[in-house]
Amino acid sequence: MTAIPEDILGLRVEVVRSIRRTAALHIIGTDLQVRVPEHVGDERVAAFLTRKRPWIRSKVAEIQRLPTHRPRELVSGESFPYLGRHYRLKVQEGHQVGVCLSGGYLRATIRPTEQGEQREARIQQYLQSWYRSRALERLQVKAERYAQQIGVSPAAVSVKHFRSRWGSCDKRGRVIFNWHIIKAPHSVVDYVVIHELCHLIHPNHSKEFWQLVARHDAAYPEHRQWLREQGRGIL
């Protein structure tokens, strides 16, 4: 039996089985996501990857031509995205620790005793906590608005970190979003919300599914393209 490779050309392979009719490949960050129907076995997935290797190679070449993203230094003056805009980080010392958006800055307050690697780790922790809370708040509001338009009722809306997807919708009607998406422009975030909510009606990527998405986001091809080109920069 042919096994599914763990990685291809430097991309980690992740197989996602769901109620869908066809197989598809998506590159998100450094992950190669293979989306296939539930009944498709490992051997057929491996064969599909072999057939698609030229396509994968061309996409890897495109990625390598993109500018590399430098590691965050987590110091004052560094820029961080939020809903399509960039805000400068301002690190300050105090006892009411955490991150807030104030006066056009992302203000990170840490204790004076925290220095070096501990200081950097604490700023990273506070930033992630801030992003996650803002993502949950904004995405729940957007999901409620678009659910009314589409005519669906998600069982729950939450956020988490995904390595290679922007959202998911399970059989119980629970919708989960990648909290990193809150860094993208409003229109792209809206597309992701609409995409997942439409899966409550069509749990696949059929023609009918994309027609429903287009009904609520006529510019969705542009938003998908933004995620392909810019998504690596916000993960």
N, C-alpha and C positions, 0 to 999 in steps of 0.2 A: 504494500500500500504506500502511495506517495504521500509524504508528509508536507504540510504547509511550511514554507521557510519562515524562520523567525525575522529575517530582514532581507531586503532586496536593495542593492546599490546604496546602502547606508540608511535606508528607511525601515523603521520598525513596522512589521506587518501586524495589523489588527483586523480580525474577522468579525463582522457584525451580521448576525442572522436575524431576519425579521420577516414580517408578512409583506412580501414584495414579489414582483414577477420576474425581474431581471437582475443581473449582477452589475455592479458599478464600482469604480475606483475613485477615491478622493485622497489627495495629499494635503494634510493639515500639519503644519510645523515640520517635524521630522518623522511623522507617522504616515504610513500608507494604509488607509482604511479600505477594506474590501467588504462591500455590502452585498449580501446574497440572500436568496429566499431561504426560509427555515429548513427545507428538506435537502438542500445541497450539501453533500459530504465533503470531507477534507480533500479527497483525491480530485474532485471536480474543481475545487477552489484552487488547488495547486496548478492544475492544467490551465485554468483561466489566467492565473498570474504569469505562466510561461508564455501564453499567447500575447499578453499585454506588455511583455518586457520591453519591446521597442518604444511603446508609449511612455512607460515608466522612465526609461533612459532619457527620453527627450524632456520630460518634465523635470527630472533631476538636473539636467543641464540648464534649464531655465532658472531653477532655484539657485544654482551656483553662480549664475550671472547677476543675481539680485544683491544689493548692498547688504553686508553683514551687520547685525545688530550688536553693538558693543555691550558688554555686561554693565548692569546698573552700578553706579558708584554710591548711590543713596546719599548725596550731598546737596546742600543748598544750591539752587540754580538749575538742577537737572529737571528735564521736562517729562511730564507724565500725561498720557491721554485719558480723557473722560468724555464720553458721548461726542467724540469727533473733535473736541477741542483739546489743546495742550496747556497744561498748567505747570508753572514752576514750583519746585519743592522748596520749602523754607523750613530748615531744621532749627528748632529752638529748644532751650532747656526749661523745665518746669516740673510741677508735680501733678498737674492734670494731664496725664499722658494720653497719646492717641493722635489721630489724624483728622483734620477737618478742612473743608473747603471754605476759605474766608479771604475776602479782599482780593480775589483773583489768584490766590496762591493755595497750594496744598500745604498746610502747615502741620508739620510733624513735631510733637512735643515729647521729649524724652527726659528721663531723670539725669541730673548732672553727673551722677556716679557711674553712668553707663558709658563706657568708652571702648574704642577699638572694635573688635569683632562683635562684641556684645551690643554695642551701639548700632552697628550695621544690621544685625539680626533683628533688633527691636524695631527699627524703622521699617524693615521689610514686613515684620509681623503686623505692625499698625497699618501699613498701607494695604496689605491684603485684607485685613479685617474691614477697613473702610470701603474698599472696592466691593467686597462681598455684600456688605449691608446695603450699599447704594444699589447694587445690582438687584438684590431681592426686592427692594422697595420699588424701583423703577419697572422691573419686569413684571411684577404682580399688577401694577397699574396698567401697563400696556396690554398684558394678557387679558385683563378684565374688559378693557375697551374693545379689543379685537375679537374676543370670544362672543361678545354681543353682536358684532357685525357679521361674524361667520355663522353664528347660531349654534355654538357648542358650549359645553360646560365642563372644563377640566376639573378632575377630582382634586387636584392640588397643583400648586406652582411653587417650585423651589429652585435653588441654585447649587452647583457644586463645580469642582474642577474636573474637566475632561481633557485628556491628552490629545484627542483627535476628532472631536465633534463639537458642534456649537449648541446642540440640544438633543433631547430625546423625548419620546412619548411612548409610554408602555401600554399594555393591554388593559390596565385598570384606569386609564385616562389621566395618569399623573404626568405632568410636563416638567421636565428638568432642563434648565439652561446652564451653559457654561458661563460662570460669572465674568470671565474675561471679555465677553461680548459687550459689556457695558462700556468698554473703552472705544468701541466703534461709533461712527456717526449714527444719529437717531434713525435715519432711514434704513440703515443696515440692521440695526437692532430690531426695528419694526418687522423687517423681512424675516428674521430668524423666528420672531414670535409668531408671525402669520404662518410660516412654514410648519412649525410644530403643532399649532392648533389645527391646521388643515389635516394633519395626520389623525386627528380624532374622527374624521369622516372617511379619509382614504389612508389606511395604514400601509402605504406603499408609495412609489414614485411613478404611478401610472399617468397616462395622458389626462385623465380626469382630475388627478391630484394637482398637476401643474396648471390646469385650467382654473381650478379653484384658487390657487395661490395668485394667479394673474388677475383674478377678479378683485382681489383685495390689495394687490401690489403690482400695478402694471409695469413698474420698472424693475421687477425682481431679477431679470438677467444681469442688470448693472450691479445690483447688490451682491449677487453670487460672485460676479467677477471681482468685486472689491475684496471679498473674503479670500478668494484664491490668491490675489496679488498682495494684499495687505495683512491677511490673517496671521501670518507668522510673526509679524511685528507686535501683536497684542497678546500673544499667548505667554 
